[in-house]
Amino acid sequence: MRSPHHITTHPHTNPYEELAALDDGPLDEFLHEDIPEARDEAEAQDDPWAPPNHRRNGRRRRRGRFAGLPLALKAVVGLVVLAAFLTLADRWALLYAERRAADALKDRMHLAAAPEVEISGFPFLTQLADERLDSVKVTVPDVAADRVSLAQVTATARNVRLDTDGPTSVRGADVPELEGEVLLSFADLNRELGASQVTFTGEGHDRVRARGTLPVAGHDLRLRAEAQIVREGDRGIATHIGGMRLDIGDLATYRPGARTSEGLHLSRKSAARLAHETRKAKALLSIPSVVRRLGVPDSVVREALRHESDLTELTGTPRFVHQAMRLNLIDLALDHPAILKLLGFDPALLDALPRLTRPVLADQLSLGFRLPEPPSGQLRLRDVRVEEDGIRVRLEGRGLAVGGK
């Protein structure tokens, strides 16, 4: 009995023919269906290639972002940009004004270089419109003053009132108050006064020490002196030179002046050598005026001239050395030049030393200056002090005027 689900096949049917019949059916339609992605790719292959324009796209995005900002934020950004431009314009105007002021001061003061001018306060344009400056600082280097140069002059003027013909034309200025400093450097003093042979250094708050060499009659004498810095009125400083001495090696010391301690004197080492230099000691003791100045009794001198042992005993005592150092050899050279030559002095040096008087030496070492007389107002020195780098002077002014009608 056959099953109801049994399918009867024809014995002569070929399965491959059945598969071939499917070639014109749905499978062929599926394989040749027009797919959108494939169509786009085909069209893209037909068009020429070009790089993408990111800039245009980015500009569109930026414009879109800024356009989306709130109005208040846009106003703030605009104000910031405007403030930046105004600040830049103010600083430019300030630099221009400082340069014009420096050139004007250079011409009026006949300076070798333009000074440094610094105008304080912000904003500058509003001060200029108000014809008033909060503060102006001027620094001038290398200002000639008598025999020396001032290393630096610094002055600060406050509450300056301008005399203008508009914001671009300033005729002058009124300076109600001014403070400043003047520096007289030791480096300049060494170069200008010492001719590289004398150096100046500070000693205390009001004294300057001078040390170096001074050529005299072919000899380099060692110079030592002290200068006291004092005010000279309200506008000048001066020096009082003291303690001047010239050392002639270890032979003698010359102190210019008329006092007993001044003149040409043997050094302690040179006076002590007389105990071992018999010829020189006898030459001194053979002059009656020298004996009187030494304060040695005549009987002692006679025994010393006869016996060398007595001479050595006399010249070797501390009292004799002290008295020998007190002899003024300048006076002795006038009457007994041969004795000085015997002691080792050059006659040309002995002739030149008396011409080195105290005023002559003091003039070579003196330093100082005076402030100029202002056309209006007052300008005076406040104090003078000696520092490590030089002499610093503070000054002040009241009611000064610069330029103007």
C-alpha positions as a printed Julia matrix, in Angstrom:
405×3 Matrix{Float64}:
   0.0     0.0     0.0
   1.49    3.35   -0.96
   2.04    6.15    1.5
  -0.11    9.26    0.91
   3.0    11.48    1.01
   4.91    9.54   -1.6
   5.87   11.66   -4.56
   6.07   10.02   -7.89
   9.02   11.07  -10.08
   9.39   10.55  -13.69
  12.21    8.28  -14.42
  13.29   10.23  -17.44
  13.55   13.78  -15.77
  17.15   15.3   -15.63
  17.87   17.34  -12.47
  20.48   19.55  -14.22
  17.88   20.69  -16.68
  15.74   21.86  -13.82
  18.63   23.95  -12.45
  19.19   25.46  -15.88
  15.62   26.5   -16.04
  16.18   28.69  -13.02
  18.64   30.86  -15.06
  15.79   32.95  -16.41
  13.97   33.14  -13.12
  14.12   35.17   -9.91
  17.85   34.54   -9.32
  18.76   36.27  -12.54
  16.54   39.2   -11.62
  18.17   39.41   -8.14
  21.7    39.42   -9.53
  20.93   42.21  -12.04
  18.93   44.43   -9.66
  19.98   48.18   -9.66
  21.54   48.69   -6.1
  21.77   52.42   -4.99
  25.25   52.08   -3.41
  26.64   50.49   -6.51
  25.07   53.18   -8.67
  26.65   55.99   -6.62
  30.06   54.31   -6.79
  29.77   53.99  -10.55
  28.82   57.64  -10.95
  31.73   58.67   -8.71
  34.17   56.78  -10.9
  32.9    58.72  -13.95
  33.55   62.21  -12.31
  37.12   63.63  -11.95
  38.62   63.57   -8.37
  39.05   66.84   -6.38
  40.35   67.39   -2.76
  37.76   68.29   -0.15
  37.48   72.03    0.8
  37.89   71.94    4.6
  38.51   75.73    4.8
  35.12   76.58    3.35
  33.44   74.15    5.65
  35.37   75.44    8.67
  34.52   79.07    7.8
  30.9    78.16    7.65
  31.14   76.49   11.03
  33.01   79.49   12.62
  30.52   81.98   11.28
  27.82   79.87   12.58
  29.37   79.66   16.04
  30.02   83.45   16.36
  26.56   84.19   15.02
  25.19   82.06   17.79
  26.91   84.06   20.58
  24.71   86.21   22.82
  24.62   89.96   22.15
  26.08   90.76   25.6
  29.09   88.56   24.99
  29.66   90.21   21.62
  29.63   93.61   23.33
  32.19   92.46   25.9
  34.52   91.17   23.17
  34.19   94.46   21.31
  34.99   96.47   24.42
  38.08   94.34   25.1
  39.34   94.87   21.56
  38.66   98.61   21.79
  40.45   98.84   25.15
  43.46   97.05   23.69
  43.66   99.51   20.8
  43.27  102.5    23.15
  46.02  101.17   25.44
  48.31  100.65   22.47
  47.65  104.19   21.26
  48.27  105.58   24.75
  51.61  103.77   25.06
  52.67  104.9    21.62
  51.86  108.51   22.49
  53.8   108.13   25.75
  56.92  106.82   23.98
  56.69  109.62   21.43
  56.4   112.27   24.16
  59.37  110.8    26.08
  61.53  110.87   22.97
  60.57  114.45   22.12
  61.3   115.55   25.7
  64.7   113.82   25.65
  65.68  115.54   22.39
  64.57  118.93   23.74
  66.61  118.5    26.94
  69.63  117.43   24.93
  69.49  120.62   22.84
  68.82  123.0    25.74
  71.46  121.48   28.04
  74.03  120.95   25.23
  74.46  117.29   26.12
  76.52  114.82   24.13
  73.7   112.26   24.23
  69.97  112.46   24.82
  68.96  111.78   28.44
  66.53  109.09   29.52
  63.02  110.43   30.2
  60.38  108.34   31.96
  56.81  109.67   32.34
  54.71  107.86   34.95
  50.97  107.6    35.3
  48.24  105.93   33.25
  46.62  106.8    30.99
  48.99  109.32   29.5
  46.57  110.9    27.01
  44.21  112.03   29.74
  47.11  113.65   31.59
  48.15  115.42   28.42
  44.61  116.63   27.84
  44.51  117.9    31.44
  47.94  119.58   30.91
  49.35  117.86   33.99
  51.79  114.98   34.5
  51.92  112.93   37.68
  55.67  112.27   37.61
  58.59  112.74   35.2
  61.99  111.14   35.84
  65.06  112.35   33.91
  68.43  110.59   33.99
  71.44  112.35   32.45
  74.83  110.58   32.28
  78.27  112.22   32.05
  77.53  115.86   32.84
  80.55  118.19   32.8
  81.03  120.08   36.07
  84.14  122.23   36.5
  87.19  119.93   36.45
  85.3   116.67   36.81
  82.35  114.89   35.22
  79.24  113.91   37.09
  78.72  110.23   36.41
  74.95  110.53   36.63
  72.31  113.13   37.41
  68.82  111.84   38.23
  65.86  114.12   38.9
  62.2   113.3    39.5
  59.59  116.05   39.09
  56.05  115.63   40.42
  52.76  117.34   39.59
  54.23  118.92   36.47
  51.98  121.51   34.84
  52.34  121.78   31.07
  52.22  124.92   28.93
  50.75  123.69   25.64
  49.3   124.85   22.33
  47.25  121.69   21.98
  48.16  118.08   22.68
  50.9   118.02   20.04
  52.72  121.24   21.01
  54.28  121.67   24.47
  56.08  124.97   25.0
  57.29  124.38   28.54
  56.48  123.09   32.0
  56.21  124.31   35.59
  57.8   122.05   38.21
  56.49  122.77   41.69
  58.67  120.14   43.37
  61.75  118.18   42.34
  64.04  115.64   44.01
  67.24  114.24   42.59
  70.68  112.75   43.08
  74.1   113.51   41.67
  76.8   110.83   41.56
  80.46  111.79   41.36
  82.09  108.4    40.83
  85.57  107.48   42.0
  86.23  105.88   38.62
  85.8   109.28   36.94
  87.92  111.0    39.61
  90.7   108.48   39.1
  90.64  109.1    35.35
  90.25  112.88   35.36
  92.24  113.96   38.42
  94.66  111.13   39.01
  95.73  110.56   35.41
  95.63  106.82   36.21
  98.35  107.32   38.88
  96.2   108.39   41.83
  93.14  106.49   43.01
  90.31  107.81   45.19
  88.4   105.66   47.66
  85.81  106.38   50.31
  86.78  106.61   53.96
  83.86  107.23   56.27
  80.74  109.18   55.4
  82.49  112.45   54.49
  86.12  111.67   53.61
  87.96  110.52   50.52
  91.41  108.96   50.54
  93.86  109.55   47.68
  96.7   107.1    47.06
  99.1   106.79   44.15
 102.31  108.1    42.65
 103.36  111.56   41.55
 106.29  112.08   39.16
 108.7   114.75   40.45
 112.1   115.48   38.81
 112.3   112.02   37.31
 111.29  110.24   40.53
 107.95  108.54   41.23
 107.04  109.7    44.7
 104.36  107.84   46.62
 101.45  110.19   47.34
  99.0   109.97   50.23
  96.31  112.48   51.12
  92.84  112.82   52.6
  90.02  115.03   51.38
  87.06  116.06   53.5
  83.9   116.62   51.46
  81.95  119.67   52.6
  78.98  121.65   51.32
  79.77  125.02   49.85
  76.63  127.06   50.21
  73.35  125.65   48.92
  74.51  124.68   45.45
  78.09  123.41   45.64
  80.48  120.95   47.25
  84.2   121.42   47.89
  87.1   119.51   49.4
  89.51  120.3    52.2
  92.75  118.49   51.46
  94.75  117.32   54.48
  97.32  114.75   55.49
  99.33  115.26   52.32
 102.68  113.49   52.13
 105.11  112.35   49.46
 107.34  109.38   50.31
 110.74  109.29   48.61
 111.2   105.56   48.81
 112.27  104.66   52.36
 114.68  107.61   52.46
 112.49  110.54   53.47
 108.99  112.01   53.53
 107.97  115.41   52.2
 105.0   117.21   53.76
 104.23  120.57   52.13
 103.58  123.45   54.5
 105.22  125.9    56.89
 104.74  124.1    60.21
 107.6   122.4    62.06
 106.27  118.92   61.3
 106.1   119.76   57.58
 108.94  119.85   55.1
 111.45  117.15   54.12
 112.29  114.68   56.89
 114.24  111.47   57.14
 112.16  108.34   57.54
 112.51  106.27   60.69
 114.29  103.55   58.78
 116.7   106.02   57.22
 117.45  107.74   60.55
 118.1   104.37   62.21
 120.61  103.46   59.48
 122.86  106.34   60.61
 124.06  104.13   63.49
 125.67  101.83   60.91
 126.78  104.49   58.41
 129.67  106.19   60.13
 130.55  108.57   57.3
 127.03  110.01   57.03
 126.67  110.34   60.82
 129.95  112.23   61.15
 128.99  114.53   58.26
 125.77  115.52   60.06
 127.44  115.99   63.45
 130.13  118.2    61.9
 127.53  120.93   61.17
 126.92  123.11   64.26
 123.37  124.06   63.24
 122.46  120.36   62.93
 123.94  119.64   66.33
 121.89  122.41   67.91
 118.71  121.07   66.33
 119.55  117.58   67.51
 119.95  118.89   71.05
 123.17  116.92   71.64
 125.77  118.48   74.03
 128.97  119.63   72.33
 131.12  117.43   74.58
 129.19  114.33   73.53
 129.52  115.28   69.86
 133.3   115.78   70.2
 133.72  112.33   71.79
 131.54  110.76   69.09
 133.64  112.31   66.33
 136.87  110.98   67.96
 135.74  107.46   68.8
 133.59  105.28   66.61
 132.23  103.37   69.59
 130.92  106.61   71.1
 129.43  107.56   67.7
 127.6   104.24   67.45
 126.34  104.61   71.0
 125.04  108.13   70.24
 123.36  107.45   66.9
 121.8   104.17   68.07
 119.7   105.71   70.84
 115.95  106.21   70.3
 116.32  109.89   71.22
 118.84  110.51   68.44
 116.62  108.73   65.88
 113.63  110.8    66.95
 115.57  114.07   66.79
 117.08  113.17   63.41
 113.6   112.59   61.99
 112.59  116.11   63.07
 115.32  117.77   61.01
 113.9   119.76   58.09
 116.26  118.77   55.29
 114.92  121.52   53.0
 116.48  124.13   55.28
 119.66  122.06   55.51
 119.86  121.74   51.72
 120.03  125.53   51.28
 123.23  125.85   53.3
 124.76  122.39   52.92
 123.68  120.79   49.61
 126.66  118.41   49.72
 125.41  116.84   52.94
 122.01  116.03   51.39
 123.71  114.53   48.38
 125.8   112.42   50.74
 122.61  111.17   52.4
 121.35  109.97   49.01
 119.17  112.86   47.77
 119.07  113.91   44.12
 119.85  117.66   43.87
 117.19  118.06   41.14
 114.59  116.53   43.47
 115.63  118.87   46.28
 115.17  121.8    43.92
 111.7   120.65   42.76
 110.18  119.74   46.12
 109.88  123.31   47.52
 107.74  124.21   44.51
 105.24  121.52   45.47
 103.5   123.72   48.0
 100.27  122.83   49.76
  98.09  124.94   47.41
  99.7   123.35   44.36
  99.11  119.8    45.58
  95.66  120.64   46.89
  94.69  122.03   43.5
  95.72  118.77   41.82
  93.57  116.75   44.21
  90.63  119.08   44.72
  87.24  118.03   43.42
  83.85  119.66   43.51
  81.06  121.22   41.5
  78.26  123.76   41.7
  74.66  123.43   40.63
  73.6   125.93   37.95
  71.51  128.91   38.95
  67.94  128.24   37.73
  66.16  131.07   35.86
  63.27  130.76   38.31
  62.62  128.94   41.56
  65.15  127.36   43.88
  67.59  124.48   43.4
  69.77  123.47   46.33
  71.73  120.58   47.83
  70.24  118.61   50.7
  73.19  116.51   51.86
  76.48  115.0    50.73
  77.69  111.52   51.6
  80.62  109.34   50.56
  79.72  105.83   49.41
  81.62  102.88   48.02
  81.25  103.88   44.37
  81.66  107.64   44.79
  80.27  110.83   46.25
  76.48  111.02   46.17
  74.69  114.34   46.56
  70.95  114.71   47.08
  69.26  117.83   45.77
  65.8   119.39   45.77
  64.03  122.13   43.84
  60.94  124.27   44.24
  59.03  126.4    41.74
  61.19  125.58   38.73
  60.25  126.28   35.11
  61.44  124.61   31.9
  60.94  126.38   28.57
  57.66  128.25   28.25
  56.87  131.63   26.79
